[in-house]
Amino acid sequence: MADPDTTEIMVNGYKTIYVERFGILEKTDKKFVNDRQFRVIIERIVAPLGRRIDEASPMVDGRLADGSRINAVIEPIALDGAMLTIRRFGKRLQARDLIQLGSVTQPVLTFLRAAVQARLNMVISGGTGSGKTTFLNVLSNYLPEAERIVTIEDAAELKLMQPHVVRMESRPPNLEGRGEIRIRELVRNALRMRPNRIIVGEARGAEALDMLQAMNTGHDGSLTTIHANSARDALSRIETMVLMTGLDLPIRAIREQVASAINVVIQVARLRDGSRKVVSISEVVGMEGEIVTMQEIVRYQQHGIDLDGKVIGEYQFTGVQPNCLKRFEEVGVAYDVRELSSLRPAESLW
């Protein structure tokens, strides 16, 4: 935990401990004395969080005082012994840090800054550990200081720097199985708090419907993240999450809500060399028949791997004129599309 370069700690039974550094998993030579000692450590970690872990409740999630996220699983669910996963959050990365790391380029960030300032509704999509929350934190730097921003999270990870930020966190059931407060309830409550913008740390369930309705009823400029492998998959996941409400909504009605609510989907990914990058920016442009239509604006094109195992690639502009340029002009956001044109033109797919 003292190593600032360690971003994830994974304990698979008392004898096996892995850590992630710079996006690469490494097995360490550390271990606990025995399973009993390991179980005592887990109990000491979760007890101050007001949680319990035993045979009746063998899984637990929580947030440590330093903001790190923990997940613990014990027998009988864990077949080979108790398991503990700790995701650590180091210093808050800034836009310049992502540029230095090669996670994004300045022309791409300039476009996204204009999109945030023009109050476009944006979804950051990616797999586990791909850097969704980190990138959401960076985009939050472009939010105006004069706005009232409400953040809603399952485990508080966002670190907004604006002065008028209201933070809410969901709550699991207590030891008696009562008192649970879900993300969906917090989204509904946020609408009564006079927000200028709503930021949901991660949409993963029925709250997606309330988020779409908020985006479609004047709360534009909202941001959220979602687990998905592509921009198209992100929209499909949102559609699936809306169906989780149990309401008998027609698929076309859901897709119309998605098409009118979401403006931009940013896809992030962790590549083979462990690096995290923005790999695609797509714009939702409307409906054609029963299908939500999108157009890709920027993509990261991989060309191979160098001798050091690093991914070789470059950002490319697809040449598509973003529809949101009209929105930029309407709200007075200065943006020159020649910024994107400075990127290499994308290769034809045909």
URNORRA-V330954 format. One record per residue. N is the residue number from 0. PSI is psi in radians with two decimals (* if undefined). Layout:
# URNORRA-V330954
n=<N	N>
psi=<PSI	PSI>
This chain:
# URNORRA-V330954
n=<0	1	2	3	4	5	6	7	8	9	10	11	12	13	14	15	16	17	18	19	20	21	22	23	24	25	26	27	28	29	30	31	32	33	34	35	36	37	38	39	40	41	42	43	44	45	46	47	48	49	50	51	52	53	54	55	56	57	58	59	60	61	62	63	64	65	66	67	68	69	70	71	72	73	74	75	76	77	78	79	80	81	82	83	84	85	86	87	88	89	90	91	92	93	94	95	96	97	98	99	100	101	102	103	104	105	106	107	108	109	110	111	112	113	114	115	116	117	118	119	120	121	122	123	124	125	126	127	128	129	130	131	132	133	134	135	136	137	138	139	140	141	142	143	144	145	146	147	148	149	150	151	152	153	154	155	156	157	158	159	160	161	162	163	164	165	166	167	168	169	170	171	172	173	174	175	176	177	178	179	180	181	182	183	184	185	186	187	188	189	190	191	192	193	194	195	196	197	198	199	200	201	202	203	204	205	206	207	208	209	210	211	212	213	214	215	216	217	218	219	220	221	222	223	224	225	226	227	228	229	230	231	232	233	234	235	236	237	238	239	240	241	242	243	244	245	246	247	248	249	250	251	252	253	254	255	256	257	258	259	260	261	262	263	264	265	266	267	268	269	270	271	272	273	274	275	276	277	278	279	280	281	282	283	284	285	286	287	288	289	290	291	292	293	294	295	296	297	298	299	300	301	302	303	304	305	306	307	308	309	310	311	312	313	314	315	316	317	318	319	320	321	322	323	324	325	326	327	328	329	330	331	332	333	334	335	336	337	338	339	340	341	342	343	344	345	346	347	348	349>
psi=<-0.42	-0.28	2.01	-0.32	-0.18	2.09	-0.31	2.42	2.19	2.03	1.98	1.42	2.86	-0.29	-0.29	2.08	2.19	2.66	2.74	2.18	2.24	0.61	0.02	2.32	2.38	2.41	2.31	2.96	0.15	2.67	2.83	2.84	-0.81	3.10	-0.60	-0.78	-0.72	-0.75	-0.69	-0.70	-0.78	-0.78	-0.63	-0.55	-0.77	-0.41	-0.83	-0.26	-0.02	0.38	2.89	2.73	2.08	-2.99	-0.55	-0.46	1.34	0.06	2.50	2.44	2.65	3.06	2.22	2.98	-0.53	0.06	-0.16	2.54	2.42	2.63	2.26	2.47	2.32	3.09	2.58	-0.02	-0.77	1.87	-0.50	0.45	2.86	2.61	2.51	2.31	2.24	2.11	2.06	2.61	2.01	-2.57	2.67	2.01	2.51	3.01	-0.72	-0.56	-0.74	-0.63	-0.76	-0.61	-0.18	0.27	-0.35	2.91	2.85	-0.76	-0.63	-0.77	-0.63	-0.71	-0.77	-0.60	-0.75	-0.68	-0.70	-0.80	-0.49	0.09	0.71	2.52	2.20	2.48	2.25	2.07	2.53	3.00	3.13	2.30	0.34	-0.13	0.40	-0.88	-0.68	-0.78	-0.60	-0.70	-0.72	-0.80	-0.53	-0.34	-0.41	0.01	2.40	2.49	-0.35	-0.09	2.66	2.06	2.21	2.14	2.45	2.19	2.75	-0.76	2.13	2.04	-0.41	2.50	1.40	2.52	-0.11	2.68	-0.50	1.29	2.27	2.09	2.36	2.58	2.40	2.87	2.29	2.97	2.67	-2.98	-0.42	0.07	0.29	2.95	0.19	2.38	2.04	2.84	-0.68	-0.71	-0.64	-0.65	-0.77	-0.73	-0.63	-0.56	-0.34	0.07	0.24	0.95	2.54	-0.63	2.59	2.26	2.05	2.06	-0.75	2.20	2.17	0.06	-2.58	-0.28	-0.25	-0.65	-0.78	-0.60	-0.77	-0.74	-0.65	-0.76	-0.56	-0.03	0.72	-0.16	1.00	2.92	0.26	2.71	2.55	2.94	2.82	2.57	1.99	2.73	-0.15	2.91	-0.72	-0.74	-0.58	-0.76	-0.66	-0.67	-0.71	-0.73	-0.78	-0.71	-0.62	-0.68	-0.37	-0.20	-0.36	-0.04	2.49	1.25	2.39	2.51	-0.71	-0.69	-0.70	-0.80	-0.59	-0.68	-0.79	-0.81	-0.60	-0.39	-0.74	2.31	-0.75	2.40	2.14	2.13	2.19	2.72	2.68	2.07	3.10	-0.51	0.12	-0.17	2.65	2.29	2.67	2.10	-0.19	2.51	2.11	2.61	2.32	2.16	-0.14	-2.65	2.48	1.84	-2.09	0.06	2.35	2.19	2.50	2.77	2.29	2.32	-0.79	2.50	2.66	2.03	2.03	2.47	-0.19	-2.83	2.37	-3.08	-0.39	0.09	0.19	2.49	2.34	2.28	-3.10	2.75	2.41	2.48	2.22	-0.25	-0.07	2.28	2.00	2.32	-0.45	-0.14	-0.61	-0.68	-0.72	-0.79	-0.72	-0.68	0.05	0.47	2.08	2.17	2.35	2.01	-0.24	-0.29	-0.82	-0.60	-0.29	-0.29	2.76	2.40	2.45	2.55	2.56	2.48	-0.10	*>
